[in-house]
Amino acid sequence: MSEGPPGGMVVDEALLERRDAPGVVILSGGNAVLDWHRHRGHDQLYKRFRPEHRDLIDEGALLRLIRWRWELPAPDRDRLDQLAAWPRYAVRAGGRLTGVLVPPAADRFFTRRRDGRLTPRPLHGLLGAAGRPGAPTAVRLAVLGRLIRAVRWLHGRDVVVNDLQPENVLYTLDGPGPAVHLVDCDSMTSERHWGRVAPVTAPDLMAEVVPANVEPTVATDLTKLMAVVALTARETLTYAARLRSAPDTSAREVADRVGDVLGRLGLDQP
């Protein structure tokens, strides 16, 4: 068990070395902006919180979230690093929290564009796009199986993913086999270990499945997970259609039914 990162869990922004990565596309959005920086000889993504989001963050909870990873037994910490882009350090400027440093996902979770640049490969890429077919059903199910196992692994350690949506799951078919990598991990919650870093929010897609003001639990995670599975496994549903225009049972209805069944079966515990 480690007591924490070398030099502590907080980094002064002035000590970070900004660097360009022209060959990699960074998808910034939501509550933060991402930039490449170098810290202690390692390239990291600096997730700089937007001011309106930064003011809502519980810095104590964020530091406990970071410390939790370092306190895991080495095998669990290695497994977590395979599954998730867990924040390594909090960043302050002028004594005030500004963001977190996050390790980049492995290259195999990126795809090369026609211009030669690498771009992250989010889960909705399995659905294809205009003029490009989606992945075969067997491939989709293999990736989704890895996602289910990853989420349940976290549940087994009293962690709720919370912001579970296709954009926050990267996937790969390269290397030893299908794999997933979860991002936006500072939105994860744990009543036992650190609490909640920021108020609960949800994109429109997931707010239709679980309202944004509902407290995150294993049960809400599983409901969102089944919605993601329904969206991704369907052959006929394009990603743009999402939850609203499915010709038959919508993902929202599937999620509602799954959530009800999980509750009745007592499967809100891992």
N, C-alpha and C positions, 0 to 999 in steps of 0.2 A: 504494500500500500504506500502511495506517495502522499506527502503532506502538502504538496502544491508545486507550482512551476518554479523554476529557478528565477530568483529575483522578485518573487511575489506575483500576485494575480492582476496587478494594475500596471499599465505602461503609460508613460508620458508621451503624448502625441509628438512632442518635439524630438523624441529619440527615434521616431520611425523614419525610414528612408523611402520616399515615394519612388516608385519605379513604373515604367510603362511595360505593358505586355501586348504589343501590337498584333500578336498572332492569336489572341484570345478575346472573344466577345464576352463582355460582362453584362448580365441582365439586371440592371438596377431598377428599383421600383418600390412601391408600397411605402413603408415607413423608414427606409434607409437608402443610402447611396453607397455603392461598392467601388473601391479602388484597390489597386495592388500596392502593397508596401512590403518592405523588408524589415524583419525584426530578428535579432540574434542570428543572422546568417540564413534565415528561412523566409521564403516568400509567403505572405499571408494576405488574405482579403480583409481590408479594413472596412467593416460595416459601420458607416457613420450614420447615426440616427438623425432623422430630420427633427428640427427643433420642437415641432408640435408633438412628436412622439417621445422625444427624449424627456420632456417634462413629466411624462406619465410613468416613467420607469422607476421601479423600486430597485435602487442600486444594491441594497443589501441582498435582495433575492437573486439578482444577477450574479453577484459574487459567490453566493452559495451554489448556484447552478454550475459555475465554473469550477468551484472547489470539489463538487460532487464527482466530476470525472476524475480528478486527480486522486481522490480517495478510494476509487474502485480498485479491487484486486486486478493485477496486471492482465490476466486473461479477459476479464470483463472490459477493461479499458481498451484493450486491443480490438475486441469485438465492437465496442461502441464506435471506435474510430473508423472501422470498416463500414458501419451502417449510417453514420451521421456526421455532419460538419459541425461538430460541437465547438462552441466558443472556447478559445484558449486563454484569452486575456481580456480584461476591460481596459478601455482607453480613456484617459482624461486629458483635458487641455485647460490650463489655468485652474487646476483643481476641480474642474467640473467634468462629469461623465459625458463623453461624446460618442462612444460606440464600443465595438468589440473587434478583436482579431479572430478570424476564422480560417482554418486551413482549407485550401482548395481541394475539391474532389479530384480523384485520380484521373489521368488523361482518358481512361477508357469510358468515363462518363460524359465525354464530349464527342461531338461529331465534327468532321471537317467540311466546311462549306466550299462552294465553288471557287471563292476567292482565296482559298487556302487557310482561312482563319478557323479556329476552333470555337464552337459554341456549345453551351450545356445542352444535354439531351433530357428534357423533362418527359414525364410519363405520357403526356398526351401525344408525343411523337409516335407512339404505337398505333395511333388511330389513322395515320396518314394525313394527306392534305389534297388539295385540288391537283389532279393529275398524278398523284402518287398513292398507291394502295397502302393500306395499313398492314401491320405485321400479321402473320398467320395466327389463327386462334391459339394454337399450341404454344406459340412464343409468348403471346399476351398472358396466357394462363401461367406460364413458367415465371414470368416477371412478377405477376400479381401474387403468386405463391411466395416469392421472396419478400414482397412488401408485407404480406400478412404475417410472415414469420418475424420480420423486423419490428413491426408494431407490437406484436405479442411479446417479443423479447423485452422491449422497453416496459410494457405493462408489468411483466414479471419483476421489474425493479422499481415499481411504484412511480413510473413516469407516464404522463399522459401527453400524447403528441400534440393535441389541441388543433393546430392549424394544418389539418390533414387535407390536402388538396393536390391535384395532379401537378401543379407548378412547383410544389415543394418536394417532389420526388424525382430524382434523377435515376436513369436506368442505363444498363449496358448489356449487350449480348456478347461482348468480346471477353477475351481472357478465359479463365477456367469455366465460365458459364454465366447465365443471367445473374444480375445482382442489382440492388437498388442502393441509393444513398440519399438520406433525408437532409434537407436544408432548412434554414430559418429555425434553428433549434432553440434560440433564446425565447421563442414563443411557447416552448413545452413547459408543462407545469408538473409539480409534484407536491402534494400536500405534506408528504412525509419529509422530503429532503430540502426544498427551498421555497415552496409556495408558488407564487405567480409573479413573473417579472413585470408584466404590463397588463392593462385591462384587456378583457377578451374581445376580439374582433373577428370578423369572418368576411371573406369575399362573397359577392352575391351568389356564386355557385353553391357554396356550402351553407350560406345563411338560409337557403331554401330547404336544406336538409335538417340542419340544427340551428335554431335562431341564435344570433350573435351574442345575446345576453344570457345564454344558458351556461352555467358553470361547467367547465370541462371535466369529464370523468371518463373512465374506461368505457362506459356505455355510450357516451357521445362519440368517442373515438371509433368504436366499432360500427356505429351507425354511419359515420362519415366514410369509414373504410369500405363498407358494403356499397355505398353510393359510388365511390371511386371504382370499385370492382365492376359495378353495373355499367358505368360509363365506359370503362376501358375494354371490357370483354365483349360488348355488343358489336356485331358486324355492321348493323345498319345505322348506328347513331354517329354522326359526325361530331367532332368536338365543338364546333360552332353552335350546334343545336343544343348541346348540353342537356339541361333538365326539362326544357320547355316544350319541345316539339316532337318528342318521340311518338311514333305512330301507335304504339301499344303501351304496355306498362312503363311508366317513366321511372327514372332512377330515384326520384323523390319518393314515389310510392313503394318502390322496392326497399328503400332505406327505412321508411316508416314501418313496414312490415317486419323487417329484420330487427329494428330496434325493439319492437313489441315482443318479438319472439325471444330476443336476448334477455329482456327483462323477466319474462315468464320462466325462462330456463335458469335464471340466476347467473348468467354469463357476463355479468358486469365486473367480475373479478378474473384475473388471469390464471 
